[in-house]
Amino acid sequence: MCAALKRCAYRHKGKIMENTNIVTTEQQAPNTISASNAIFNVQALGQLTAFANLMADSQVTVPAHLAGKPADCMAIVMQAMQWGMNPYAVAQKTHLVNGVLGYEAQLVNAVIASSSAIHGRFHYRYGGDWERCTRTQEITRDKNGKNGKYTVTERVRGWTDEDEIGLFVQVGAILRGESEITWGEPLYLSGVVTRNSPLWVSNPKQQIAYLGVKYWARLYCPEVILGVYSPDEVEQREEREINPAPVQRMSVQEITSEVSTRTSAQESAANVDAVADDLRERIDTASSVDQAKAIRADIESQKALLGTALFTELKNKAVKRYYQVDAQNKVEAVINSIPNPGEPEAAAMFAKAESTLGAAKRHLGDELHDKYRVTLDDMKPEYIG
């Protein structure tokens, strides 16, 4: 056989071997399974359980609150599967705060940014003079320990509550299927009560941006971080005194005073319900964005009275109503600006109205959207030939 034929045969043999390797690799590719389906698949559940047991045996690669706890490790594994991340990397970004498993803000931010719910990355708009909140100072505090008192040095903020007034961040992102940034409500630094991370002292702009991303995601894409909380969303418990003073006996006058206090507390609870009902009614009847903004401000001013649950509920309702009214105004404005049939740009303005209505659908709701859709459908034959 000549040298040319030998080279040709060798190349042909190499391609056959290469194709064989490709087929073998494809045949051996593992099947993937989602976290939600894994619990209903006996084989997959067994594999996950084995992996969780292996993970729980780790001493260095998992935090102390997960070591030796296969069930907790299983929860981390399934959460990591849902996000498409390394379980060990997710585990390192968790903390145990008051018995609740919290995820670091950095991890939550990365999960939302890498999800298919948004296009691109988050956008941030800061307001106010943040230079006022750049100073820190060291203080010493006395603490009671097992062996008596001891002194610790802490770095705390070097600014006052008044310096925080007017400082805010506004977070926005482009939702899937849309082309414009959807901005959330401004998040004011003075309204952030729980600040478990020391970075609230050294880098408050970063921390409030992380918190703003979580609030934005809970409103516009809650399915991405459903049931996931960061340490800054979990209230810290007060320090418990290990050697409390003995309980003192109460006099008749003090008992009477206590009954009176309970009555006042009941009246206060009734007052809270009345305030909440009034705010709900105002939200439902708000007809302009200015009214919605005013209601939102009133809710902020009543935060201490309402409590966390009612405050969150009413705040979300007010934000939703704001965007609904805003979308309604935009749709009505563009429909009213459509020229008469046959005039210049009449067809283009009608197409713009349809596009505006489509973009506003998720804010309007089905009922309002269908009402405007019927109106445009009635007009369509006159504008679209």
C-alpha positions as CSV (number, residue, x, y, z in Angstrom):
1,M,0.0,0.0,0.0
2,C,1.4,3.4,-0.9
3,A,2.0,6.1,1.7
4,A,-0.9,8.2,0.6
5,L,-3.4,5.3,1.0
6,K,-2.0,4.6,4.4
7,R,-2.5,8.1,5.5
8,C,-6.1,8.1,4.2
9,A,-6.9,4.9,6.0
10,Y,-5.4,6.2,9.3
11,R,-7.4,9.3,9.1
12,H,-10.6,7.3,8.3
13,K,-9.9,5.0,11.3
14,G,-9.4,8.0,13.6
15,K,-12.8,9.5,12.6
16,I,-14.5,6.2,13.3
17,M,-12.9,6.0,16.7
18,E,-13.8,9.7,17.4
19,N,-17.4,9.1,16.4
20,T,-17.5,6.0,18.6
21,N,-16.3,8.0,21.6
22,I,-19.0,10.6,21.0
23,V,-21.7,8.0,20.9
24,T,-20.3,6.3,24.1
25,T,-20.2,9.7,25.9
26,E,-23.7,10.6,24.9
27,Q,-25.0,7.2,26.0
28,Q,-23.3,7.6,29.4
29,A,-24.6,11.1,30.0
30,P,-26.5,11.2,33.3
31,N,-30.2,12.0,33.5
32,T,-31.0,15.2,35.4
33,I,-33.9,15.5,37.8
34,S,-35.4,18.6,39.4
35,A,-35.4,19.1,43.1
36,S,-39.2,19.2,43.2
37,N,-39.5,15.8,41.5
38,A,-36.6,14.1,43.4
39,I,-38.8,13.5,46.5
40,F,-41.2,11.4,44.4
41,N,-38.4,9.4,42.7
42,V,-37.3,6.5,45.0
43,Q,-33.9,6.1,43.3
44,A,-33.2,9.8,43.2
45,L,-34.3,10.3,46.8
46,G,-31.9,7.5,47.9
47,Q,-29.0,9.1,46.1
48,L,-29.8,12.5,47.6
49,T,-30.0,11.0,51.1
50,A,-26.7,9.3,50.6
51,F,-25.2,12.6,49.5
52,A,-26.7,14.5,52.4
53,N,-25.3,11.9,54.8
54,L,-21.8,12.4,53.2
55,M,-22.2,16.1,53.4
56,A,-23.2,15.9,57.1
57,D,-20.0,14.0,57.8
58,S,-17.9,17.0,56.7
59,Q,-16.0,18.9,59.4
60,V,-14.4,21.7,57.3
61,T,-16.4,22.1,54.2
62,V,-19.8,22.8,55.9
63,P,-20.6,25.2,58.7
64,A,-20.9,24.0,62.2
65,H,-24.7,24.4,62.3
66,L,-25.0,21.8,59.4
67,A,-22.3,19.3,60.5
68,G,-23.8,16.0,61.7
69,K,-27.3,17.0,60.6
70,P,-28.2,15.0,57.4
71,A,-31.8,16.3,57.3
72,D,-30.6,19.9,57.3
73,C,-28.0,19.1,54.7
74,M,-30.7,17.5,52.5
75,A,-32.6,20.8,52.6
76,I,-29.5,22.6,51.4
77,V,-28.9,20.0,48.7
78,M,-32.4,20.4,47.3
79,Q,-32.2,24.2,47.5
80,A,-28.9,24.1,45.6
81,M,-30.5,21.8,43.0
82,Q,-33.3,24.3,42.5
83,W,-30.8,27.1,41.9
84,G,-28.4,25.0,39.9
85,M,-25.5,25.6,42.3
86,N,-22.9,23.6,44.3
87,P,-24.5,22.4,47.6
88,Y,-21.2,23.0,49.4
89,A,-21.0,26.6,48.2
90,V,-24.6,27.3,49.2
91,A,-24.0,25.7,52.6
92,Q,-21.0,28.1,53.3
93,K,-23.4,31.0,52.7
94,T,-25.9,30.1,55.4
95,H,-26.3,31.2,59.0
96,L,-28.5,30.2,61.8
97,V,-30.3,33.2,63.3
98,N,-32.8,32.6,66.1
99,G,-33.5,29.1,64.9
100,V,-34.1,30.2,61.3
101,L,-31.8,29.2,58.5
102,G,-30.7,32.4,56.8
103,Y,-28.9,32.8,53.5
104,E,-26.3,35.5,53.0
105,A,-27.5,38.5,51.0
106,Q,-24.7,38.0,48.5
107,L,-26.0,34.5,47.7
108,V,-29.6,35.6,47.3
109,N,-28.5,38.5,45.1
110,A,-26.6,36.1,42.9
111,V,-29.5,33.6,42.7
112,I,-31.9,36.3,41.5
113,A,-29.4,37.9,39.0
114,S,-28.7,34.5,37.4
115,S,-32.3,33.4,37.2
116,S,-34.4,33.5,34.0
117,A,-36.9,35.9,35.7
118,I,-34.9,39.0,34.7
119,H,-32.8,40.0,31.7
120,G,-29.3,41.3,32.5
121,R,-28.3,42.6,35.9
122,F,-29.9,44.8,38.5
123,H,-29.8,48.6,38.3
124,Y,-29.5,50.9,41.3
125,R,-30.3,54.6,41.9
126,Y,-29.1,56.2,45.1
127,G,-30.6,59.3,46.6
128,G,-29.3,61.7,49.3
129,D,-25.9,62.6,50.6
130,W,-24.4,59.2,51.5
131,E,-21.1,60.9,52.5
132,R,-22.8,61.5,55.9
133,C,-22.7,57.8,56.6
134,T,-19.1,57.0,56.0
135,R,-17.7,57.5,59.5
136,T,-17.2,54.7,62.1
137,Q,-15.8,54.7,65.6
138,E,-14.6,52.1,68.2
139,I,-16.3,51.6,71.6
140,T,-15.8,49.3,74.5
141,R,-18.6,47.4,76.1
142,D,-18.9,45.4,79.3
143,K,-20.5,42.0,79.0
144,N,-21.5,39.3,81.5
145,G,-20.0,35.9,80.9
146,K,-19.7,32.6,82.6
147,N,-16.7,33.6,84.5
148,G,-17.8,37.2,85.2
149,K,-17.6,40.5,83.4
150,Y,-15.4,41.0,80.4
151,T,-14.7,43.9,78.0
152,V,-15.1,43.8,74.2
153,T,-14.2,46.3,71.5
154,E,-16.7,47.0,68.8
155,R,-16.7,49.2,65.7
156,V,-20.0,51.1,65.5
157,R,-21.4,53.8,63.2
158,G,-20.2,57.3,63.6
159,W,-23.3,59.0,62.4
160,T,-26.7,59.7,63.9
161,D,-30.3,58.7,63.0
162,E,-30.8,62.3,61.6
163,D,-27.9,61.7,59.1
164,E,-29.8,58.8,57.6
165,I,-33.0,60.8,56.8
166,G,-33.5,61.1,53.0
167,L,-30.9,58.4,52.1
168,F,-32.5,55.7,49.9
169,V,-31.8,53.2,47.1
170,Q,-34.1,52.3,44.2
171,V,-33.6,48.9,42.6
172,G,-34.8,47.9,39.2
173,A,-34.3,45.2,36.5
174,I,-35.7,44.2,33.1
175,L,-38.2,41.5,33.6
176,R,-38.3,38.6,31.1
177,G,-40.3,39.5,28.1
178,E,-40.1,43.3,28.7
179,S,-37.7,45.9,27.3
180,E,-37.8,48.6,30.0
181,I,-36.5,48.6,33.6
182,T,-39.1,48.0,36.2
183,W,-38.2,50.1,39.2
184,G,-39.2,49.2,42.8
185,E,-40.2,51.6,45.5
186,P,-37.4,53.6,47.1
187,L,-36.0,51.8,50.2
188,Y,-35.0,54.4,52.9
189,L,-32.0,53.6,55.2
190,S,-33.8,55.1,58.1
191,G,-36.6,52.6,57.7
192,V,-34.3,49.5,57.9
193,V,-34.7,48.3,61.5
194,T,-32.9,44.9,61.5
195,R,-29.2,45.2,60.8
196,N,-27.6,41.9,61.8
197,S,-24.5,42.3,59.5
198,P,-21.6,44.4,60.6
199,L,-21.4,45.7,57.0
200,W,-24.3,48.0,57.9
201,V,-21.6,50.0,59.7
202,S,-18.8,49.8,57.2
203,N,-20.7,49.6,53.9
204,P,-24.3,50.6,54.3
205,K,-24.8,51.3,50.6
206,Q,-24.0,47.7,49.6
207,Q,-26.2,46.3,52.3
208,I,-29.2,48.4,51.5
209,A,-28.8,47.5,47.8
210,Y,-28.8,43.8,48.7
211,L,-32.0,44.3,50.8
212,G,-33.6,46.3,48.0
213,V,-33.0,43.4,45.6
214,K,-34.7,41.0,48.0
215,Y,-37.7,43.3,48.4
216,W,-37.9,43.8,44.6
217,A,-37.7,40.1,44.0
218,R,-40.4,39.3,46.6
219,L,-42.8,41.6,44.7
220,Y,-42.0,40.9,41.1
221,C,-40.5,37.3,41.0
222,P,-41.3,35.7,44.4
223,E,-41.0,32.2,42.9
224,V,-37.2,32.6,42.6
225,I,-36.5,33.0,46.4
226,L,-39.7,31.5,47.8
227,G,-39.2,30.7,51.5
228,V,-35.6,32.0,51.6
229,Y,-34.6,34.7,54.1
230,S,-31.3,36.5,54.9
231,P,-30.1,37.2,58.4
232,D,-31.1,40.9,58.0
233,E,-34.7,39.8,57.7
234,V,-34.7,37.8,60.9
235,E,-35.1,39.8,64.1
236,Q,-32.4,39.4,66.7
237,R,-33.4,38.2,70.1
238,E,-32.7,40.3,73.1
239,E,-29.9,39.0,75.4
240,R,-31.3,36.9,78.2
241,E,-30.2,37.6,81.7
242,I,-28.7,34.4,83.1
243,N,-29.1,35.5,86.8
244,P,-32.3,37.4,86.9
245,A,-33.5,39.1,90.1
246,P,-36.0,37.2,92.2
247,V,-39.7,37.8,91.4
248,Q,-41.2,40.4,93.7
249,R,-44.7,40.1,95.1
250,M,-47.4,42.3,93.8
251,S,-49.8,44.5,95.8
252,V,-53.5,44.8,95.1
253,Q,-52.9,48.2,93.6
254,E,-50.3,46.8,91.2
255,I,-52.7,44.0,90.2
256,T,-55.4,46.6,89.5
257,S,-53.0,48.5,87.5
258,E,-52.0,45.4,85.5
259,V,-55.7,44.8,84.6
260,S,-56.0,48.3,83.5
261,T,-52.9,47.9,81.3
262,R,-54.4,44.7,79.7
263,T,-57.5,46.7,78.9
264,S,-55.4,49.4,77.3
265,A,-53.6,46.7,75.2
266,Q,-56.9,45.3,74.0
267,E,-58.0,48.8,73.0
268,S,-54.7,49.2,71.2
269,A,-55.2,46.0,69.3
270,A,-58.7,47.2,68.2
271,N,-57.1,50.5,67.2
272,V,-54.5,48.6,65.0
273,D,-57.3,46.8,63.2
274,A,-59.2,50.0,62.6
275,V,-56.1,51.7,61.2
276,A,-55.4,48.7,58.9
277,D,-59.0,48.6,57.6
278,D,-58.8,52.3,56.9
279,L,-55.6,51.9,55.0
280,R,-56.9,48.9,53.0
281,E,-60.0,50.9,52.0
282,R,-57.8,53.9,50.9
283,I,-55.6,51.6,48.9
284,D,-58.6,50.1,47.0
285,T,-60.1,53.5,46.2
286,A,-56.9,55.3,45.3
287,S,-57.3,56.8,41.8
288,S,-54.0,58.6,41.2
289,V,-50.3,57.8,41.8
290,D,-50.1,60.8,44.2
291,Q,-52.8,59.2,46.4
292,A,-51.0,55.9,46.3
293,K,-47.7,57.6,47.3
294,A,-49.4,59.3,50.2
295,I,-50.9,56.1,51.4
296,R,-47.5,54.4,51.1
297,A,-46.0,57.2,53.3
298,D,-48.8,56.8,55.8
299,I,-48.1,53.1,56.1
300,E,-44.4,53.8,56.7
301,S,-45.4,56.3,59.5
302,Q,-47.6,53.6,61.1
303,K,-45.0,50.8,61.0
304,A,-44.4,50.6,64.7
305,L,-48.2,50.4,65.4
306,L,-49.0,47.9,62.6
307,G,-46.3,45.4,63.3
308,T,-44.2,43.4,60.8
309,A,-47.0,41.3,59.3
310,L,-49.6,44.0,58.7
311,F,-46.9,46.5,57.6
312,T,-45.6,44.1,54.9
313,E,-49.2,43.2,53.7
314,L,-50.3,46.9,53.4
315,K,-47.0,48.0,51.9
316,N,-47.2,45.4,49.2
317,K,-50.9,46.3,48.5
318,A,-50.0,50.0,48.2
319,V,-47.1,49.3,45.9
320,K,-49.3,47.1,43.7
321,R,-52.0,49.7,43.6
322,Y,-49.4,52.4,42.7
323,Y,-48.2,50.5,39.7
324,Q,-51.8,49.6,38.7
325,V,-52.9,53.2,38.7
326,D,-49.7,54.3,36.9
327,A,-50.2,51.6,34.2
328,Q,-53.9,52.6,33.8
329,N,-53.0,56.2,33.3
330,K,-50.4,55.4,30.7
331,V,-52.8,53.1,28.8
332,E,-55.6,55.7,28.8
333,A,-53.2,58.5,27.8
334,V,-51.9,56.6,24.8
335,I,-55.4,55.5,23.7
336,N,-56.7,59.1,24.0
337,S,-53.8,60.3,21.9
338,I,-54.6,58.1,18.9
339,P,-55.6,60.4,15.9
340,N,-58.7,59.8,13.9
341,P,-58.6,57.1,11.3
342,G,-56.8,58.2,8.1
343,E,-54.8,60.9,9.7
344,P,-50.9,60.8,9.6
345,E,-49.4,58.4,12.1
346,A,-52.8,57.0,13.1
347,A,-51.8,53.4,12.5
348,A,-48.4,53.9,14.2
349,M,-50.1,55.4,17.3
350,F,-52.6,52.6,17.4
351,A,-49.8,50.0,17.3
352,K,-48.1,51.9,20.1
353,A,-51.3,51.7,22.2
354,E,-51.4,47.9,21.7
355,S,-47.8,47.7,22.7
356,T,-48.3,49.8,25.8
357,L,-51.3,47.7,26.8
358,G,-49.3,44.5,26.4
359,A,-46.5,45.8,28.6
360,A,-48.9,47.0,31.3
361,K,-50.9,43.7,31.5
362,R,-49.2,42.3,34.7
363,H,-49.8,45.6,36.5
364,L,-53.4,46.1,35.3
365,G,-54.7,42.7,36.1
366,D,-56.9,40.6,33.9
367,E,-60.2,42.6,34.4
368,L,-58.7,46.0,33.5
369,H,-56.6,44.6,30.7
370,D,-59.6,42.9,29.1
371,K,-61.6,46.1,29.2
372,Y,-58.9,48.0,27.3
373,R,-58.4,45.1,25.0
374,V,-62.0,45.1,24.0
375,T,-61.8,48.9,23.3
376,L,-58.8,48.4,21.0
377,D,-60.3,45.5,19.3
378,D,-63.4,47.6,18.4
379,M,-61.1,50.3,17.0
380,K,-58.7,48.0,15.2
381,P,-60.6,47.6,11.8
382,E,-60.5,51.4,11.3
383,Y,-56.8,51.6,11.9
384,I,-55.3,48.3,10.6
385,G,-56.3,47.5,7.1
